[in-house]
């Protein structure tokens, strides 16, 4: 059997730079990486199933985009390969309604939210206390991503009912609309990345969707440390290895988690896309990810050698 240290499954064309950078970084460190793309997906699955091919770590950037990759994920799971963002944990964490309740339980501040059942289960809601979320308010599907199905300026129950029918099998969240404070000329809205223990915060303007690096010197130390503490709590709750979330600062110096734990993170670089992530942040994510793989491979090799020695 041919065994690779890391397998990377991908299909989104804008992921190419990120995937190739990981592949290159693995090569620099003597790690063996294997790329799975639609053109070699079924060949790869056949080789795994026949025992010709194996992986130590698997990073899935494809199954959320193309259903054909679900079979590969099932094979990886059956082979008990260590996944970066375990598929079951990622599925659980992707439900914003579930995570909202988890955050409340663990003392994480979130906007006032009303959780509605799926339209197909309960199409006619008798009453919704909209006065508690105010107007305008935000409507978002519990399991949506990339802003799909989100309404930012809803005004009425009619807006809610129309929106709920878009993803009729999904729960919906009604949230108060958050207006962050200004810090200098920037809106105090942050997009924060977590990668294998490292917290990487960015400014993120929720209007323009432009991201910039956030350094500790740009904001009050208490706020910066508060952001780090929140992200580590979310990591502990979600059990994800890599994710992003959005946090806003409102008066009086209160941090609110606006978006929950996004496991499929858009990692296009700002140098190539105006609304991308700062290059140095993407670089840190790549290095942090490969660092973790390198440590994991070393640990498993030591355990395997120890187990082998015990049998001699």
Helices and strands as residue ranges (DSSP letters): E 2-10, G 13-15, H 16-28, E 33-36, H 41-49, E 53-61, G 67-69, H 70-78, E 82-84, H 87-93, H 96-105, E 113-116, G 130-132, E 137-141, E 151-154, H 157-164, E 172-176, E 182-183, E 186-187, E 189-195, E 198-204, E 211-213, G 216-218, H 221-238, E 242-250, E 254-262, H 279-311
